[in-house]
Amino acid sequence: MRKLENKSVLVTGGAGFIGSNLVETLLDQNNKVVCLDNFATGKRKNVKPFLSNPNFTLIEGDIRNLDDCHKAVDGIDIVLHQAALGSVPRSIKDPITSNDVNVSGFINMLVAAKDAGVKRIVYAASSSTYGDSINLPKVEHIIGKPLSPYAITKYVNELYADVFAKLYDMQIIGLRYFNVFGRRQDPDGAYAAVIPKFVKLLIDKESPIINGDGTFSRDFTYIENVVQANQLAATVEYEEAVNTVYNVAYGERTTLNELTTWLKEFLSEFDSEIANIEIKHREERVGDIPHSLASIDKGRKLLAYDPQYSIKAGLKEAIQWYWENLK
């Protein structure tokens, strides 16, 4: 696999779940890494292990501030843009802030990179862009209408990326993440993702609550697959492989009922009482997409993307981490 090595890399949102995993890998591969984060959702504990590394620089700043973006890209070869305000429900509750961070902040990063002469930008796009499209599996060139303000912001990012690439001779690649999970993903808060939230509840001997009857399905994607995709996108040299978007997923669909069954099974290896915890249900959540399954053929062909972790393999590693860190 192609690796990103001996470069100066900016990871925006580097104190977040995905960002901090990217930072860790890049430092291990002899890169100089700059992290730009305002700690709105990122965690200081996620970057604490890196602070003593001479190749790591932390800039506490905000992508909504163009000066902070200019400072962060100084001397940078490649930008991995992960900073965003995630969560469909949060965007429904507060669309203005989601737009400010995800759209205005994204434009600031594009402008700052352009001004600094940074050619290659890899940015976090989202599977939410597929909206009301009923096609399965999801293929990159067929999308529907967005179902939330968050989805709109991520689609607008793709439009801006396309325009900047054409106008300013930049190489910009979007990665549409599908339900990423793994170590360092925050289990707390109103907008926590389903896997860490359910894991914490089960560890605490509480019942997870599924929205709907549990037949909704997702293409859950372990963090190591995402790290691989970012490195491949950052290093690919084929002209046809840049200035486009890719699905980043495993390519298999898992229902929420199947997910909770596996979570109970794997966690009960640490505590047998967890196997008896009841799973509860409530009404469906507004804005939720019923089913999500990615085609990863385009990534395989153009990036040599080859995800190594199935959901079950990823869950086993993630649960081991949560058990050690949440107990």
C-alpha angles and dihedrals in degrees: 000000000000112000132200104240139165094007136122105245131185115208110191112204087023093156091059129092099270095028096055092050089053091048092051093051094044093051090050088055095056098258126142105238130199118193120202113192138146093199093234088134101353119095127232089215088062093064099032093095090056099050094088093051110103090213092059125085123183118204112187101209145117128254087218086069110075092201090058090051092050090050092049097052095050107125093358124145100189135016122213101192110202100144112117143123103254133194130082094224092051091052091050090052095043113015094164096062092043089053093046093053101034100039108022091037091049092051090050090055092048092050093046092049091048092050091049093048094246106158105183122061124169113191137188109252122174143237086227086081089079088070115167095355108132095198116121127227097034112238120196099242097051117069135155135214115301117256099203142028088253091057090049092053093051092048091049087054089059091050093050092046091054093049095046091049091054098040100042105028095247130151109230126172126186123206115204102211118210115209099314119202139173147096118353094020106141114246094188134080136048093285101046116143116255100251101052090038093053093043092055092047092051092047087052090049092246128134118255114225119220119207105233128353095315096253093109108108138207139191096236113202126201117228095243090063089054093049089051092050093051092052093048092049091048093053106033113120104186111112093220090055097062132071093037141086133255136197112241108201142106095253099238131106123228125185120223089244090056090046095054091046091056093044091054092045096051095041092048087065085071097036119014093202090070090072089070098052113120121236113220132203137211138172121307117271121247113253096019117139110228098220137012128186125157132215106219095184094109092053092046092051102042104025100028086238109179113171111212101192125072117200092261093050090046093047091054091054094042093049091050088055094046093047090054094043105036100044 
